[in-house]
C-alpha cells in the first residue's frame, strides 16, 4: 500500500511530544512537510532538532503558538498559511472530582481541547476544498465514549470533538476533503506518564506499581491488556491522512485496544 505523502504540507498541533510528535515523525517519513506546534518556541525548536535527526532530509516548519486561545491559532496560521493535512492533537487533561471542577476549568478545557481544532479547521479546510483534496483528523479518545469519572471535563471535550468531526465531514460532502476522529485508548505518552504520577501520589503507591495495575484497574475491558505505544496510534493517523483513505470520512476510528465494549 502506497501511503506516499510527498509534496503534502501538514499541520500537527501539539506535536512536540507524545502522539502528536509520533504522528509528525511518521508523516515526515512519508514525505510530508510538517509544521510542528507547541506552546513555546523553545519546545518547538527542540522537537524539530530531534525530528531532523530521526528523519533525514525531512522538512519541518516551526509553528509555535498556545492554541488555548485565538491568538495562538493566529500565530500557527501565520507560520504555516496553507496546509493539505491538519491533525488536531492539542489537548490537556487532569484528574479532578466532578464537584471540584470550577467554571474556569470547564471553559479552559473546552477552549483548549475543542476550540483549538475548530479554529484551525475553520481556516485550513476552505483551502483544502479549493484544491479538491485534504485531510482533517481530530485526536479524540476512548474517553469520549466511556466518560472517566476521574476527569469528566476531559471526557466532555473528547465527546465534543466527535460531534465537530462528524459535523464538519458532512459539511464537506463531495469536496474531496475527509474528516475523521481517531480514538486512542490508554497510551504510553508523556501526558499519561504525568497522569500516573498524580494518581500514584493520590493513592500513596509507587508509580511503577500503578503502571502495572493501570489497565486491569482503570480500563479492565481492554482486550490487549496493556497500554498502546504512541507509534501504534500514529499509524492509524497516518493512514487516514493518506490518499488510500479516500472513502473513510465522518468516522470515529478506535485505537483503544478494545477498551470500548462495542461491535461497531
CORKABEL-V940046 format. One line per field, one symbol per residue. ss: DSSP state (H for helix, E for strand, C for the rest). psi: psi as a letter, one per 40 degrees, with the letter a starting at -180 (. if undefined). burial: b if it has 9 or more other ideal C-beta (glycine too) atoms within 8 Angstrom, else e. A space follows every 10 residues. Layout:
# CORKABEL-V940046
ss=???
psi=???
burial=???
This chain:
# CORKABEL-V940046
ss=CCCCCCCCEE EECCCCCHHH HHHHHHHHHC CCEEEECCCC HHHHHHHHHH HHHHCCCCCE EECCCCCCCH HHHHHHHHHC CCCCEEEECC CCCCCCCHHH CCHHHHHHHH HHHHHHHHHH HHHHHHHHHH HCCEEEEEEC CHHHCCCCCC CHHHHHHHHH HHHHHHHHHH HCCCCCEEEE EEEECCECCH HHHHHHHHHH HHHCCCHHHH HHHHHHHHCC CCCCCCCECH HHHHHHHHHH HCHHHCCCCC CEEEECCCCC CCCC
psi=hhfhfhehhh hhiffeiadd ddddddddde eihhhhiidi dddddddddd ddddgheihi hhgihheeid dddddddddg eiidhhhgeh iiiihiidee hidddddddd dddddddddd dddddddddd eehihhhhgb ieeddghhde gddddddddd dddddddddd dfheeehihi hhgiahigid dddddddddd ddefiidddd ddedddddfe ehdefiiiid ddddddddde eidefdehie ihhhfeeedh gie.
burial=eebebeebbb bbbbbbbbbb bbbbbbbbeb bbbbbbbbee eebbbbbbee bbeebeebeb bbbbbebbee ebbbbbbebb eebbbbbbbb bbeeebeeee beeebbebbb bbbbebbbbb bebbbebbbe beebbbbbbb bbbbbebbee bbbbbbbbbb bbebbbebbe ebeebbbbbb bbbbbbbebe bbbebbbbbb eeeeeebebb eeebbeeebe ebeeeebbeb ebbbbbbbbb bbeebeebbe ebbebbbbbb eeee
